[in-house]
Amino acid sequence: MENITVIVMLLFGVAFLSLLSKRYNFPIPIVLVLCGVAVSIIPGLPVIALNPDVVFIIFLPPLLYHAAWYTSWSDFKQTVRPISLAAIGLVFFTTVAVAVAAHYLIGGISWPLAFLLGAIVSPPDAVSATSITKGLGLHPRLIAILEGESLVNDASGLVAYKYALTAIIAGNFVLWQAGLNFVVMSVIGVLIGLGVGYIMSFIHKKFVCDDIIEVTLTLLTPFASYLIAEHFECSGVLAVVSTGLFLSARSGEIFTHESRIMTGTIWSVLTNILNGLIFILIGLQLRQIVLGIDNYSGISLAIWAIAISGVVIVVRFLWVIPASMLPRFISKRIRQEEFDYRNMIIFGWSGMRGVVSMAAALALPLTINNGEEFPFRSLIIYLVFCVILSTLVIQGSTLPWLIRKLKIDPYSIVAEEYMVRNQIVSQTITHIEDHFSLLNDNLLHNIKSKYEVKFNRLQKTELPANFFGNGNVMGIEIFNDFTKIQIDLLNVERAKLEQMHKSGNVNEEIFRKIEKELDLEETRLAMEMYDG
């Protein structure tokens, strides 16, 4: 009970610091990792350790699902080449580079353990990338690549982690068998994820008629996808990502506006708590971890941490530059794509590590099959935390400065938002003129006026006090008809928005913003309807 009290109080502290980070525009991931350091030096706090077997189950499915949900499938398809090069090639390149550095730098660490460390620190974090780059005016294509990379590389990194861990526990490792198993298990994991997504889509469409149940199913879906895939010894990570992408692309068809609003709010709260909780847990374990590495000198620990962090940062540039330039040299079509070398530098400096690496480190087993203590466990967790700390604090805090120094013109999303809103409102006005010409003139005028105001101002506006004319009170029936027509027209707006989203003609951020506006407005109108 005492441990739960401590965690709850620390979560209150994290929530308060998150408020300050929002107020003063300081990236939340940096706040969280510094919270972990602060928690570790508070005297008198207990050491709380979760069972490693349940760390992945608690943290990974919801965090990966949330990241997949807010990844645009259209943007993902358009940037699949750079995403694949970064999320697969760069992850394995980083894994090998870190493994070589760790094996030759740290005495006694075996190749499987070195590869395990490399696999843990290889994938950049989706939450960190989006939180730190938000509001910096980066081009949407670059943001799409960063988000897509951070999503897929979690899968490739954690698959490498799984095989390295198997090699340590089983005591053997055959490269070609591991490579073949990686391909087979990844493909089956994706198929299981798509299958779960299809089944849940069918259930939401045909059976669910209650918002609470719909949201409950949404919360359970990533855990179901992960556990089913893991039961068949496939990639649970890829299964969760596939399920999230599948259902997200169809969210406009399978969820009601009420459940979308509720789901978005609940998921935001849940992921915020999980992100805070994992860094609190590492903070509460750091003192024990330090005791586990007290046989090493402080100088050696500092050198190892700086070296591994340096390899992680430098290797990204060693991969990104040829991976960006060689395809342009080989393909004439790729050479015709818009290219700015400054975006390549920003991408190279945006490799912040975060919560997924931390969860993977905490999930390391305490013992191996013969009952012996897991070798170098405390040292590996220490090095992982140092990599997260250095990449978040050094790279994350200097990224805005780097963008200013490179003199990158901020990409304004306002013009794109104007175009999207203009098309939606124009389509709705056309629909009014084509389908509502037989309505009562006064009612038609009121309906059309609302969208003409939207067209002129391109933002939601409150109806003027005399909107219904001379202060006359409309009858309940007419008022309800007016409200129903407004809801029908909101569905026209939503259909046009969905059409543009599916065709890739609207930025994901704009799509989610306008979709939420429409959902909120429909909720307000439905509450205004008179029952009797």
C-alpha positions in Angstrom: 0.0 0.0 0.0 2.9 2.3 0.8 4.4 1.7 -2.6 1.2 2.6 -4.3 0.9 5.8 -2.3 4.4 6.8 -3.3 3.7 6.2 -7.0 0.5 8.1 -6.9 2.2 11.1 -5.2 5.0 11.0 -7.7 2.5 10.9 -10.6 0.9 14.0 -9.2 4.4 15.6 -9.3 4.9 14.5 -12.9 1.4 15.9 -13.8 2.3 19.3 -12.2 5.7 19.4 -14.1 3.8 18.5 -17.3 1.6 21.6 -16.7 4.7 23.7 -16.3 6.2 22.2 -19.5 3.1 23.1 -21.4 3.0 26.6 -19.9 6.6 27.4 -20.7 6.8 25.3 -24.0 9.4 22.8 -22.7 9.2 19.3 -24.2 7.5 16.8 -22.0 9.9 13.9 -22.7 12.8 15.9 -21.4 10.8 16.7 -18.3 10.1 13.0 -17.8 13.7 11.8 -18.0 14.8 14.6 -15.6 12.0 13.5 -13.3 13.5 10.0 -13.3 16.9 11.4 -12.3 15.2 13.6 -9.5 13.3 10.6 -8.2 16.4 8.5 -7.9 18.1 11.1 -5.6 15.2 11.6 -3.2 16.1 9.9 0.1 13.8 7.5 1.7 11.8 6.4 -1.4 11.3 2.6 -1.7 12.8 0.5 -4.5 9.8 -0.7 -6.6 10.4 -3.2 -9.4 7.8 -4.6 -11.7 8.0 -8.2 -12.8 10.0 -8.1 -16.1 7.5 -10.5 -17.7 4.7 -8.0 -17.4 6.5 -4.8 -18.3 6.0 -5.3 -22.0 2.4 -6.3 -21.6 1.6 -3.2 -19.5 3.5 -0.5 -21.4 4.1 -1.5 -25.0 0.7 -2.4 -26.5 -1.1 0.8 -25.5 1.9 3.1 -26.3 2.5 1.6 -29.7 -1.2 1.5 -30.5 -1.6 5.1 -29.7 1.4 6.0 -31.9 0.0 4.0 -34.7 -3.5 5.5 -34.3 -2.2 9.0 -34.9 0.0 8.0 -37.9 -1.4 9.0 -41.2 -1.7 5.9 -43.5 -1.6 8.1 -46.5 1.6 9.9 -45.4 3.0 6.6 -44.4 2.5 5.2 -47.9 4.0 8.3 -49.6 7.1 8.2 -47.5 7.5 4.4 -47.2 11.0 4.4 -48.9 12.8 6.7 -46.4 10.8 5.2 -43.5 11.9 1.7 -44.5 15.5 2.7 -44.9 15.5 4.4 -41.4 13.2 2.0 -39.5 14.8 -1.2 -40.7 18.3 -0.5 -42.2 19.3 2.2 -39.7 18.0 0.2 -36.7 20.1 -2.9 -37.6 23.1 -0.7 -38.5 22.8 1.0 -35.1 22.4 -2.3 -33.3 25.6 -3.7 -34.9 27.6 -0.5 -34.3 26.6 -0.3 -30.6 27.3 -4.0 -30.2 30.8 -3.7 -31.7 31.5 -0.7 -29.4 30.2 -2.3 -26.3 31.9 -5.7 -26.9 35.4 -4.2 -27.4 35.0 -1.3 -24.9 33.4 -3.2 -21.9 35.4 -6.1 -20.7 33.6 -9.4 -20.4 30.4 -8.5 -22.3 29.6 -11.2 -24.8 28.4 -10.7 -28.4 24.8 -11.6 -27.6 24.7 -9.2 -24.7 26.3 -6.5 -26.8 23.7 -7.0 -29.5 21.0 -6.9 -26.9 22.2 -3.5 -25.7 22.3 -2.3 -29.3 18.8 -3.5 -30.0 17.4 -1.7 -27.0 18.9 1.7 -27.9 18.5 1.4 -31.6 14.9 2.7 -32.1 14.2 6.4 -31.7 11.0 7.2 -29.8 7.8 8.3 -31.5 6.5 10.3 -28.5 9.8 12.2 -28.1 10.1 13.0 -31.9 6.6 14.4 -32.2 6.7 16.3 -28.8 10.0 18.0 -29.4 9.4 18.8 -33.1 5.9 20.1 -32.6 5.6 23.8 -33.3 9.0 24.1 -34.9 7.6 24.7 -38.4 9.1 21.6 -40.0 7.8 20.4 -43.3 5.0 17.9 -43.0 6.9 15.3 -45.1 9.8 15.4 -42.7 7.4 15.0 -39.7 5.7 12.1 -41.4 9.1 10.4 -41.9 10.1 10.9 -38.3 6.7 9.6 -37.0 6.7 6.7 -39.4 10.3 5.8 -38.6 9.6 6.0 -34.8 6.6 3.7 -35.3 8.2 1.0 -37.4 11.6 1.0 -35.9 10.1 0.0 -32.5 9.0 -3.2 -34.2 12.3 -3.9 -35.9 14.3 -3.0 -32.8 12.2 -5.1 -30.5 12.4 -8.1 -32.8 16.2 -7.8 -32.8 15.9 -7.5 -29.0 13.9 -10.7 -28.8 16.4 -12.7 -30.8 19.4 -11.4 -28.9 17.6 -12.3 -25.6 16.8 -15.8 -26.9 20.5 -16.3 -27.8 21.5 -15.3 -24.2 19.0 -17.5 -22.5 19.2 -20.5 -24.9 23.0 -20.2 -25.3 23.0 -20.5 -29.1 22.4 -18.3 -32.1 22.4 -19.2 -35.8 22.3 -16.0 -37.9 20.6 -17.4 -41.0 17.9 -19.1 -38.8 17.3 -15.9 -36.9 17.0 -14.0 -40.2 14.5 -16.4 -41.6 12.5 -16.5 -38.4 12.5 -12.7 -38.3 10.9 -12.5 -41.8 8.4 -15.3 -41.1 7.4 -14.1 -37.6 7.1 -10.5 -38.8 4.8 -11.4 -41.7 2.6 -13.6 -39.5 2.6 -10.9 -36.8 1.4 -8.3 -39.4 -1.3 -10.7 -40.7 -2.5 -11.4 -37.1 -2.7 -7.6 -36.5 -4.7 -7.0 -39.6 -7.0 -9.9 -38.8 -7.6 -8.5 -35.3 -8.2 -5.1 -36.9 -10.7 -6.5 -39.3 -12.6 -8.4 -36.6 -12.8 -5.4 -34.3 -13.9 -3.2 -37.3 -16.7 -5.7 -38.0 -17.7 -5.7 -34.3 -17.7 -1.9 -34.0 -19.8 -1.6 -37.2 -22.4 -4.3 -36.6 -22.8 -4.8 -32.9 -21.6 -2.0 -30.7 -24.3 0.6 -29.9 -22.9 2.0 -26.7 -20.1 4.6 -26.4 -18.7 3.2 -23.1 -18.5 -0.3 -24.5 -16.9 1.0 -27.7 -14.2 2.9 -25.8 -13.7 -0.2 -23.6 -13.1 -2.4 -26.7 -10.7 0.2 -28.0 -8.7 0.0 -24.9 -8.6 -3.8 -24.9 -7.8 -4.1 -28.6 -4.0 -3.6 -28.5 -3.6 -6.0 -25.7 -5.6 -8.7 -27.6 -3.6 -8.1 -30.7 -0.3 -8.3 -28.8 -1.2 -11.4 -26.7 -2.6 -13.4 -29.7 0.6 -12.8 -31.7 2.9 -13.6 -28.8 0.9 -16.8 -28.1 1.9 -18.0 -31.6 5.4 -16.8 -31.0 5.1 -14.0 -33.6 5.9 -10.3 -33.4 3.3 -8.8 -31.0 4.8 -5.4 -31.7 4.1 -5.6 -35.4 0.6 -7.0 -34.7 -0.3 -4.0 -32.5 1.1 -1.5 -35.0 -0.8 -3.2 -37.9 -4.1 -3.2 -35.9 -3.7 0.5 -35.0 -3.0 1.6 -38.6 -5.9 -0.5 -39.9 -8.5 0.8 -37.4 -7.2 4.4 -37.5 -7.7 4.6 -41.3 -11.3 3.5 -40.8 -12.1 5.4 -37.6 -14.5 7.7 -39.5 -16.6 4.7 -40.6 -16.7 2.5 -37.5 -16.9 5.0 -34.5 -19.6 7.5 -33.6 -18.7 11.1 -33.0 -19.3 10.6 -29.2 -17.0 7.6 -28.9 -14.3 9.4 -31.0 -14.3 12.3 -28.6 -14.3 10.0 -25.5 -11.6 7.7 -27.0 -9.3 10.5 -27.8 -9.5 12.0 -24.4 -9.0 8.6 -22.5 -6.1 7.6 -24.7 -4.3 10.9 -24.1 -4.7 10.5 -20.4 -3.6 6.8 -20.4 -0.5 7.4 -22.5 0.5 10.4 -20.4 0.2 8.3 -17.2 2.2 5.4 -18.7 5.0 7.7 -20.0 5.2 9.3 -16.5 5.0 5.9 -14.7 7.8 4.2 -16.6 10.3 7.0 -15.8 9.1 7.1 -12.1 9.8 3.3 -12.0 13.3 3.7 -13.4 13.9 6.5 -11.0 12.9 4.3 -8.1 15.2 1.5 -9.3 18.2 3.7 -10.2 19.8 3.4 -6.8 19.5 -0.4 -6.8 20.9 -0.3 -10.4 23.8 1.8 -9.2 24.5 -0.7 -6.4 24.6 -3.4 -9.1 27.4 -1.6 -10.9 29.4 -0.4 -7.9 32.2 -2.8 -8.8 33.0 -0.5 -11.8 34.9 2.7 -11.4 33.0 6.0 -11.9 35.4 7.0 -14.7 34.8 3.7 -16.6 31.0 4.1 -16.2 31.2 7.7 -17.5 33.4 6.7 -20.5 31.1 3.8 -21.4 28.0 6.0 -21.2 29.5 8.8 -23.3 30.9 6.3 -25.9 27.7 4.4 -26.4 25.6 7.6 -26.5 28.1 9.1 -29.0 27.9 6.0 -31.2 24.1 6.2 -31.2 24.2 9.8 -32.3 27.1 9.6 -34.9 25.9 6.4 -36.5 22.6 8.0 -37.4 24.4 10.6 -39.5 26.7 7.9 -41.0 23.5 6.2 -42.3 21.3 9.1 -43.1 23.6 10.9 -45.5 24.3 8.0 -47.9 20.7 6.7 -47.5 19.4 10.1 -48.6 21.9 10.7 -51.4 22.3 7.3 -53.0 18.7 6.9 -54.1 18.8 10.3 -55.7 21.9 9.3 -57.6 20.4 6.0 -58.8 16.9 7.0 -59.7 15.9 9.9 -61.9 12.4 9.9 -60.5 13.7 10.3 -57.0 15.9 13.2 -58.1 12.8 15.0 -59.2 11.5 15.0 -55.6 11.8 18.1 -53.5 15.1 17.9 -51.5 16.7 20.2 -48.9 19.9 19.0 -47.3 19.0 21.0 -44.2 16.1 18.6 -43.6 18.6 15.7 -43.8 20.6 17.4 -41.0 17.5 17.9 -38.9 16.5 14.3 -39.4 19.9 13.1 -38.3 19.7 15.2 -35.1 16.2 14.0 -34.3 17.1 10.5 -33.0 15.9 10.9 -29.5 15.4 7.7 -27.5 12.6 7.3 -25.0 10.0 5.2 -23.3 10.2 2.1 -25.6 13.9 1.7 -25.0 13.3 2.2 -21.2 10.5 -0.4 -21.2 12.7 -2.9 -23.1 15.5 -2.4 -20.5 13.2 -2.9 -17.5 11.8 -6.0 -19.1 15.1 -7.8 -19.0 14.7 -11.0 -17.0 16.3 -11.2 -13.5 17.7 -14.7 -14.1 18.4 -17.0 -17.0 17.2 -20.6 -17.4 19.8 -22.2 -15.0 18.8 -19.8 -12.2 21.9 -17.6 -12.6 21.6 -13.8 -12.4 21.1 -12.2 -15.8 24.6 -11.1 -16.7 25.3 -7.3 -16.8 21.6 -6.5 -16.3 22.2 -3.4 -14.1 24.9 -2.1 -16.4 22.7 -2.5 -19.5 19.8 -0.6 -17.8 22.3 2.1 -16.7 23.7 2.6 -20.2 20.2 2.6 -21.7 19.1 5.4 -19.3 22.3 7.4 -20.1 21.5 7.1 -23.8 18.0 8.3 -23.3 19.1 11.1 -21.0 21.8 12.3 -23.4 19.8 12.1 -26.6 16.7 13.8 -25.0 18.6 16.6 -23.2 21.4 17.2 -25.7 19.6 16.7 -29.0 16.1 17.5 -27.9 17.0 20.8 -26.2 19.3 22.0 -29.0 17.0 21.1 -31.9 15.1 24.4 -32.0 18.5 26.2 -32.0 19.8 24.0 -34.8 16.7 24.8 -36.9 17.3 28.6 -36.4 21.0 28.3 -37.3 20.1 26.4 -40.5 17.7 29.3 -41.3 14.9 26.9 -42.3 11.9 28.8 -43.3 9.0 27.7 -41.0 6.4 25.7 -42.9 3.1 27.4 -42.4 0.2 25.0 -42.1 -2.3 27.9 -42.2 -2.5 28.1 -45.9 -3.1 24.3 -46.2 -5.7 24.5 -43.5 -7.4 27.4 -45.3 -7.6 25.3 -48.5 -9.0 22.2 -46.7 -11.7 24.3 -44.9 -12.5 26.2 -48.1 -13.2 23.0 -50.0 -15.3 21.5 -47.3 -17.5 24.6 -46.8 -17.8 25.1 -50.6 -18.9 21.5 -51.0 -21.5 21.9 -48.2 -22.9 25.1 -49.7 -23.3 23.3 -53.1 -25.1 20.4 -51.3 -27.5 22.9 -49.7 -28.3 24.6 -53.1 -28.8 21.2 -54.8 -30.8 19.4 -52.1 -32.6 21.9 -49.9 -34.1 24.3 -52.5 -37.7 23.2 -51.5 -37.3 24.1 -47.9 -39.1 27.0 -46.3 -37.3 30.2 -47.4 -36.6 31.4 -43.9 -35.2 28.1 -42.9 -33.1 27.8 -46.0 -31.8 31.3 -45.5 -30.8 30.4 -41.9 -29.1 27.2 -42.9 -27.2 28.7 -45.8 -26.2 31.8 -43.8 -24.4 29.7 -41.3 -22.2 28.2 -44.0 -21.7 31.5 -45.8 -20.3 32.8 -42.5 -18.0 29.8 -42.4 -17.0 30.4 -46.0 -16.2 34.1 -45.3 -14.4 33.6 -42.0 -13.2 29.9 -42.4 -13.7 29.2 -38.7 -16.4 28.2 -36.3 -18.6 31.1 -35.4 -21.3 31.6 -32.8 -24.8 32.3 -34.2 -25.8 36.0 -33.7 -28.5 36.7 -31.2 -31.1 37.6 -33.8 -30.2 34.8 -36.2 -33.8 33.5 -36.3 -35.1 37.0 -37.1 -36.4 39.9 -35.0 -36.1 38.0 -31.8 -39.0 35.7 -32.6 -38.9 32.3 -30.8 -39.1 29.4 -33.2 -41.4 26.5 -32.3 -39.9 23.3 -31.0 -40.7 21.5 -34.2 -39.0 24.1 -36.4 -36.0 24.3 -34.0 -35.6 20.5 -34.1 -35.8 20.5 -37.9 -33.2 23.3 -38.0 -30.9 21.3 -35.7 -31.4 18.0 -37.7 -30.5 19.7 -40.9 -27.3 21.2 -39.3 -26.3 17.7 -38.2 -27.0 16.3 -41.7 -24.7 19.0 -43.1 -22.0 18.2 -40.6 -22.1 14.7 -42.0 -21.6 16.2 -45.5 -18.6 18.1 -44.2 -17.3 15.0 -42.5 -17.7 12.9 -45.7 -15.8 15.4 -47.7 -13.0 15.5 -45.1 -12.8 11.7 -45.1 -12.6 11.7 -48.8 -9.7 14.1 -48.8 -8.0 12.2 -46.0 -8.2 8.8 -47.9 -6.9 10.4 -51.0 -4.0 12.0 -49.1 -5.0 15.6 -49.8 -5.1 16.7 -46.2 -2.4 16.8 -43.5 -3.0 14.4 -40.6 -2.9 17.2 -38.0 -5.4 19.3 -40.0 -7.6 16.2 -40.5 -7.7 15.4 -36.7 -8.3 19.0 -35.8 -11.3 19.5 -38.1 -12.7 16.0 -37.3 -12.6 16.9 -33.6 -14.4 20.2 -34.3 -17.1 18.5 -36.3 -17.5 15.8 -33.5 -17.8 18.5 -30.8 -20.3 20.5 -32.8 -22.4 17.5 -33.5 -22.4 16.7 -29.8 -23.5 20.2 -28.9 -26.3 20.2 -31.5 -27.5 16.8 -30.3 -27.7 18.0 -26.7 -29.7 21.1 -27.8 -32.5 19.0 -29.4 -35.8 19.1 -27.5 -37.3 15.7 -26.6 -40.8 16.8 -26.2 
